[in-house]
Amino acid sequence: MRRFRIFALAALVGLSSFTASASWQGTWLYYDDEGVLVDSWTAGCRELDGRWGVETDNKVFVQGCRASS
């Protein structure tokens, strides 16, 4: 019974760390006052990571990795 508890705890920790690492992958999209996209910052997506443009306070986070369009 003790081995099962240790295995269950290890599986739970592994699953939660995978979920936590996947939840921060995504892109911040920055817009100007007129709603025009002026910046994009992708993080946690390996080869898709990058940034361009001008950062503003008007921003939206899109979760998940996707190619820029």
C-alpha positions as CSV (number, residue, x, y, z in Angstrom):
1,M,0.0,0.0,0.0
2,R,2.9,2.4,0.8
3,R,4.4,1.9,-2.6
4,F,1.1,2.7,-4.3
5,R,0.9,6.0,-2.3
6,I,4.4,7.0,-3.3
7,F,3.7,6.1,-7.0
8,A,0.4,8.1,-6.9
9,L,2.1,11.1,-5.3
10,A,4.9,11.0,-7.9
11,A,2.4,10.8,-10.8
12,L,0.4,13.7,-9.3
13,V,3.6,15.9,-9.0
14,G,4.7,15.0,-12.5
15,L,1.3,15.8,-14.0
16,S,1.0,19.1,-12.2
17,S,4.5,20.2,-13.2
18,F,3.6,19.3,-16.9
19,T,0.4,21.3,-16.7
20,A,2.2,24.3,-15.1
21,S,4.9,24.3,-17.7
22,A,2.4,24.1,-20.6
23,S,0.1,26.8,-19.2
24,W,2.5,29.7,-19.7
25,Q,3.2,29.0,-23.4
26,G,1.6,31.6,-25.6
27,T,1.7,35.0,-27.1
28,W,1.2,38.5,-25.8
29,L,-0.4,40.7,-28.5
30,Y,0.0,44.5,-28.0
31,Y,-2.4,47.0,-29.6
32,D,-2.3,50.7,-30.0
33,D,-5.2,53.0,-28.9
34,E,-7.0,52.5,-32.2
35,G,-6.8,48.7,-32.0
36,V,-4.0,48.1,-34.5
37,L,-1.6,45.3,-33.6
38,V,1.8,46.9,-32.9
39,D,3.8,44.2,-31.0
40,S,3.8,40.5,-30.5
41,W,5.8,38.5,-27.9
42,T,5.8,34.7,-28.0
43,A,7.3,32.7,-25.1
44,G,7.7,29.1,-24.2
45,C,7.3,27.9,-27.8
46,R,11.0,27.1,-28.6
47,E,11.6,28.0,-32.2
48,L,8.5,30.2,-32.4
49,D,9.8,32.4,-29.5
50,G,10.4,36.0,-30.4
51,R,9.4,39.6,-30.2
52,W,8.8,42.5,-32.6
53,G,7.2,45.9,-32.4
54,V,6.4,48.4,-29.6
55,E,5.0,47.3,-26.2
56,T,1.9,49.1,-25.0
57,D,-0.4,48.8,-22.0
58,N,-3.3,47.5,-24.3
59,K,-2.4,43.8,-24.4
60,V,-4.1,40.4,-24.7
61,F,-2.6,37.0,-23.9
62,V,-3.3,34.0,-26.2
63,Q,-2.4,30.7,-24.7
64,G,-0.7,27.9,-26.7
65,C,1.9,27.9,-29.4
66,R,1.0,28.9,-32.9
67,A,2.7,30.4,-35.9
68,S,2.4,34.1,-36.3
69,S,-0.1,35.2,-38.9
